Amino acid sequence: MKSLSLAVLIVTVLFLGACGSSKKATSLVNEPAARLLPALPVSQINIPIKVYMKPLLSLMDSMTAKEFTSEKWPNYFQSGCDFRYKYRFVRSPFSFSVVNNKVNIAFRGNYQIAGSKCVCAFDKQVSPWVSGSCGFGDEALRRVDLNISSMLNLLPNHQVSTVTRLETLKPIDKCQVTVLQNDMTKDIMDSIKASVETYCTTFDQFVQAVNNNDFLKQWRGGGSRVMPVSKYGYLNLNPTALRVSKFNVSRDTLYFALGFHGSPKFSSDSLRLVTRAPLPPISGTDNVGAISTYLDAVYEYKFFNKLLNDSLANKPFEVEGRTFVIKDVNIRGSNDGKIAVDVSFTGNRKGVLHLSGTPVLDTARQYLSMDDLDFALDTKDILVNIAKGMFRRKIIKELQGKSVLDIAALIQKNKAVIEARLNQPVTEWMSTTGKLESIKIVGLLPQKDYIQVQAFIKGQMVLIGRPPANLLSMKH
C-alpha cells in the first residue's frame, strides 16, 4: 500500500517536473540528537478458539478398548488354590463433555462374570468346584454406569494440573450368584472402582510428566519471543500478562479463548526486538474476541528501500502519454524529522528526481502531508536543462501544502485485501476468520537510520480448528 502511494507521488512529480528545476535538494546534515515518539498504551488481544472435536472424540473412543476380559478368557483363571474366575466387560461409546474446565467421560458397561470355589488343604484341592455366574447362558449381561471426571487447571507457571477421579459408579443390575448364595454386586463394584482409580492416578501422573517435558521446559524458559512475519520484518508481542479462558464443549465443539496484555513491537531488525523477558503468569479471561492493539514499528531505511525496489523497480508508469520507468528508489532520513527520496528513472526522460521535506501526520483526518516539500532534478536531457526553472513555481504550487497521502482512503480502498489476511489458513487444519474495524496511524517520526511508525488496529478474529482423525499420526 505504501509503495503504491509513493509510486503515484513520484510519477506525478516526474510528469510535472520533466522540464523543471535542476536545483539540488537540501542535504540532510548537522544532525540533531535522535528523538522518540511517546510510549503507546498497553494493547489487548483476545482470540476465541473453536475446535471441532468430533474426529478427536471418535479417535479417543477407537483407541480405547471396547472389551476387557480376564486372563485366559474364555477359560477360568485360577488366582489361588481355592478360587478361579473369568469375566468379560463391554463398554458403550464414550459420552464426552466439558463445563468450565471440568471434563466428564461417561459410558455404560455390560459385564458377565463366573467364579468357582473349593476346599483346599495344604495347598491342594480336596473338594469339587462349586460355581456361580452372572450374565451367562440365558441371563442378560449385568449393567453398570460409570462417570470419570478430570478438573483441568492452568497454573500461573504455565503448567497444567489435573485431578482425575471416578465420580459415579452405579450398578443398574445386581449380580446374585444363586449357587453360591451370595450377592457379588458390591465385590464386583469394588473391583471396578479400584481399577478405574488406578487409571485416574496414572493419567494425572502422565499429565505431570508432560509438564516436565524438555520441549515445554524450554518453551517456558524462553520468555518473550521474536517471530518472523513473512518478508516484512519481525514481531515481538512483549506480553505483560497472558490469559486463558475456561474450557467448554457445546455439542461437538470445544470453546476457549487466548488473550494477552502487552506492547507489540515490529522491526526490520530482529535484534532490536530481543528483550529476554520471562513469560508473564497466566490468568483467566472471557471468551469475547476483540483486538485492540497498538503497534510500534521501526523500519531501517535499507530494509524499507529493498521492499520499495522489489515493488517498484522496472515498473512503467504512464501519465498523459509520457512513460516513466523507475529504476531505483532510495529513502533516507534525519533526526530532525526530514525525509529525502532519490528516484532514478528512464523512459521519455532520464535522470534522478530528488525530493525532501518533513512529513506531517494529521492523526484526526489520517492525512500525511509535506508543507516544506523541496525537489530537484538531475538530468542530461537538453530540453529539461533549457527549460530549467520555468515550471518550478508551478510544481511548488501543485505540491506544497497538499495532502501527500490520504491514509484513511487508502486503507478503506484496500480493506478487503487487509481483511483477507484475517481470513486464511494457518495450518493444514487450522484457519482464522476475522473482521477489520479500523487501522489508524497515530505516530510517524523519521530518524537518521530508520523511520518509526505507530499504528492502532481494532478488529475481531476467531481461530478455528478442524483436526483430522489421523491427527496423532501427522508430522508436525
N, C-alpha and C positions, 0 to 999 in steps of 0.2 A: 504494500500500500504506500509506504513512504517513498520507495524507489520510483513508483509510477508518478506520484505527485511531483517529485523532484525532476523527473524527466519532462513533465509538462512545463514546469517553470523554466528549465534550461532551454527547451525548444522555443518557448515564447521569447526569451531574451535573445537567442540566436537570430530569430527572424527579425525582431525589432532592431537588433544591433548589428546586422550584417554589414551596414555601412557606417557603423558608429565609431565611438571614441577608441583611440589606441592608448589611452591613459592607463597606467598601471594601477591595479587595486592597491589600496593601502595595506602595507605589510603588517603582520602581527608581531610586533616586537615590544621590548620593555615590559615583560610580563609581570603583572601584579601577583600577589600570593593567591593560590587556588582557594575557591570558595566551595561551600557545600549547601545544598538545599536543606530546608528544615526536615527534621525527622518525621516520618509518616506515622499515622495512628496504627494501632495493632489491627491486624487482619483477622477475619473469622471465616472459616470454611467448614461447612457441614455437608457431607456427601452420603445420602441414603444409599443403601446397598440392598438389592433384591437378588436372591439366589433361588432358582427353581430347583427344588430338592428331589423331585420325583425320580430322576435317574440315580441319584446317590442313595435314596432310600431303597430303591429296588436293588442296587448293588449291595448295600448293607444287609438286606434281607437274604440275598442269594449267597453271600459269603458266610452266613451263619447256618450251621447245620439245622435241618428241619426235623431230624430224627436222632435221638440219643438212645443207645442200648447198653446193657450191661456187658461185661467181658464174656466172651464165648457164646453170646446170643446166636441162635435160639436155645442153646444148651444152658444148663444151670452153671453158675459159678459158685464154687464151694469156698466160702470165706473162713470156714473152720470145720472142725470135726463134726459138729452137731448142727450146722446150718448151711443151706445153699439157697440161692435165689437167682432170679432173672427178671429183667424189666425192659420195657420199651416206652420211650416218651416221644410224642409227636407234637410239635408246636404249630400254631397257626401263624399266618403272616403278621409282622410287627405292625402295631399302631404307634405312630411317632408324633409327638407334639412338643412344642417349646413355648413356655409362657414366662416372660420376664426372667430369662436365663435358666429356668428350671426345665430340664429335659425329661420327658416321660416316654418310656418304651413299654408298651403293654402287649400282651399276647395271651392266648389260651393254650393250655397244654392238655393233651389227652394221653393217658398212660394205662398200661397193663402191667401187673406185677404178680409174680408167683414165688412162693417160698416153701421150703421143707425143713422140718426139724426131726432130730432123732436123739437117742440117748447114747452117750459115749462114756467109756471107762478106760482110763489110762491112754487116752487119745485114740481109742479105737471104737468104732460104731458097734453097739450091742443091741440096737433095736431097729425096726424098719423105719423108713421115712414117713412122716405124716405131713401131707402137703395141703396147701390152700392157695387160692389165687383170686385176683380181681381182673375183669376185663378179658378173660379168655373164653373160648367156646362161644356160647350164645350171648354172653354178657357184653354189654356195651363198654367201651373204654371209659375209664373214670376221667372226669374233667376237673381242671383247676385253672383259675385266672391268676396271672402274675403281672405285677407292675413294678418296673425298675425306674428309679429317678436319679438324676445327677444334677447337682446345683453347680453351675459354672460361675466362676468369679475371675474377673480380670484384675490382677493386683497392680498397685501403683508401680511396682518394679518390673512391669511388662511380662509377668508370668501368669499362667492360667492355673487356677486351682479348681479341683473338682471334689465334691463329696457325693459319692455314689452309694446307693443303698437299695435294698429290697423294700419297697413301700407297701405293696399289697400281695398277700398270698392267700387266696380264697378258694377253698375246696368247694366245688359245686356238688360232687357226688362223693359219698363215703365209700371207703374200701373196707368192707367187713368180710373177713375170711371165716366162712361158716365152719369149715372142717376144724380149724384151729380155735374156733370160738373166740375170735379176737378182732377188735376194730383197729385196723392198722393205719387208719387215716392220719392220726397225729404223728405216728412214727414216719410215715411217708412225707408228710409236710415238713417235719423237722429235717429230714434228709435233703429235700429240695431246697429248703431255706439255707442250710449250711453250704450247699453247692453254689447257690446264687450269691451269697455273701462273700464267698471266696473269690468269685468272679469280680464282684464290685471292688474289693480291695485290690485285686490285680489291675483293674482298669485305672484306679486312682494312682497306683504306683507307675503305670505306663505313662500317664499324663505328666507326672513329675519327672520321669526320665526324658520326655520330650522337652520339657523346660530346660533341662540341663544339657541339651544337645549343643555340640560345639558351634554349629552354624548360628543357632539362636543366641548363644552367648556372645558370639562375635557381633551379631546384629545389635544386640542391646548395648554392647560396649562401644559401638561405632559412633554413636552420637549423631549430631546434625550432619546430613549428607549433602554433597554436591551432585546434582543429576544433570546429564546432558539433555538438551531439548533440541532434537533433530540437529540441523546445521546452524541453528540460530544462536547458540550460546549455552549457558549453564544456569541452573536454578538451585537455590538453597532456600527451603521453606522457613528455616530458622524458627522452629516451633518453640513456643514458651509453655504450651500446655497441649496435651493430647487427650482426646475424648473418644469414648466408645459407648454407644447406647446399649440398652438391654437387647437381648436376642429374643425374637418371637417368630413363630411359624403360624401362618394362616393358610389353611388347606395344604398345598404342597410347596409353599414359598417361604423362605427364610428372610426376615426383615431385620436390619440393624443399620446403624449409621456410624461413620467415622468423622471426626472433626478435629480442628486444631485452632489454636490462637498462635499468632506469630508475626514475623516481619519478613515476608518473602523478598529475596534479592535476586536479581538477574544480572549476568555479566557475560561479556565475551571472553573473559579471563577466569578460568576455574579457580586459580589460586587466590584470586581476590575474595572468593566466597568461603574459603576454608575457615572454620571457626573452632572446630574440635570441641564444641559444646556438647555436654551429655544430653541424652534424650530426657525430656521432662516426664514427670509421673503421669499415669493415666487416671482420668476421672470420667464421670458419666456425662452423657449428653442426650438430647432428644433426637427424634427421627426426622426433623424438618430439614429439607435440603436447601440451603441458602449459601451462596458465595458472595461474600462482601469483603473484598481483599484489595489492599494497596500493594503495588509492585514497584520496587526501586530498582531501576535498570541502569547499568553502566556499560557503555559500548566504547571500546578503544577504536580510534579512527581507522587504524589499519584493518581491523576486522570489519567495520562498517563499510569501508571502501571496497573490500572484497565482495560483500553482499551486493553493493550497488553495481559493481562492474560485472558480476555474474548475471545481474538482471538487465543491465543497460548496454553493455559493450557490444558493438557491431550491430545494434538495432537501429533501423532507419526510422526517422520521424519526418512527416511531411506537413508543412504549413503553407497554405496558399500557393501551391505549386513548387515550393522550394523543399528540397530533400536534404536532411542533415543526418549524418551517421555518427553517433557518439563512439569514440574510440577508447576514452579513458576518463574516469571521474576520480578526483582526489579531494577529500574534505579534510580540513584541519581546523583547529580552534585555538582559543587563547583564554587565559584565566580572567580576562575582563569581560567574558561573555560573548565574544565575537566568533563568527563562523566565516571561513573562507572556502570557496569552492572553485576548483580549476577543472575545466571541461575541455578535453581535446576532441575536435570534430573534423569530419570531412564531408564531402557532398558538393552542393552548389558553392559552398565556401569552405575554406580550410583554415584552421587556426586553433587558438586556445582562448576560451572565454574565462575571465576571472570575475567572480562575484564575492563580495564580502559585506558583512553587516551584522547587526545584533538582533537575533530572533527574540521577539516579544510575544509571550503567551497570554492570551486573554482566556482565563480559565472559565469565566462565566459563559462566553459565547463560543468557546472552543475554536478560537482563531489563532493562527500563528502568523505574525507579520514581521516585516523588517523596515522600519521607518527610515533607517540610515543606510539603505542599500546603496552600495557603490559597485561599479563594474568597470572592466577594461577588456580590450580585445587585441590579442597578439595575432597578426596575420601578415603574410607577404602578398596578399591579394591587392593588386594595384588599384582596383576600383574602391576597395574599402579604405585604403590609405588616402586616396584623393578626397574622399568624402568624409574624412575623419572629423569628428566634432559636429558635423552637420545635424545629426539626429540625437546628439547626446541629451539635449534638453527634453526631446520627445520621449526618450527612453526613461529618463528620470521621472518625468511626469506620469508615465504609464505605470511605473513600478513602485515608486516611493509612496508610502502611506496606504498602500492597498494590501489586502489580505494575501499572503503568500500561500496559505493552506487553510482551507475550511475543514478542520478536523472532524467536526460533528457530521458534516455532509459526507465526508469520505468514509467514515465508519458506517453511517447509515447505508451508503451505497454498497458497501462490502459486508453488511451484516450477515447475509445468507452464507457467505464464504466463511466468515468467522464462526458462525453458529454451527456450521458443518463440522468444525473441529470438536465441538461438544457432542456430536452425534456420530460416533465412529467406533469401529472395533478396537479393542485394546489387546486382547489375546485371541486365541482360537475360539474360546468360549466365553469371553467377557467383552462387553461393549458399554458405551456410555450414551445417555440421552440427556439433552440439556437445552436450556433456553438462555440466550444472552439478553440481559435487560439494558445494560449500558456500559460503555467504556468512556472514560474521561481522562485526558492528560491534565494532571494537576501540578506538574512542575517540569521545567526544562532548563538546563544550565550547561552551556558549552564550557569545557576546560581545555587546557593545552593539549593533553594527551587523550582525552576521552570526552564523551558527552553523557550527561546524567539526565535520565528521563524518569518521571514518576507518574504512575497511572493508577486509576481507581476502576475496578472491574466488579460489576454486580450481575448475578445471574443465578441459575439453578442447574444442578446436574445430578443424575442418578446413575450409579454403577449397577449393571445388570449381568448376572452370571447364569449361564445355561450349561452347566457341566455335563459332559457326555458320560455314558455309562462306563466307559473304559478309562475314566479319569486317572485312576491309580496306576494304570499301566502306561500312561502317556509320558513322553520325555519332556522335561522342563528345562 
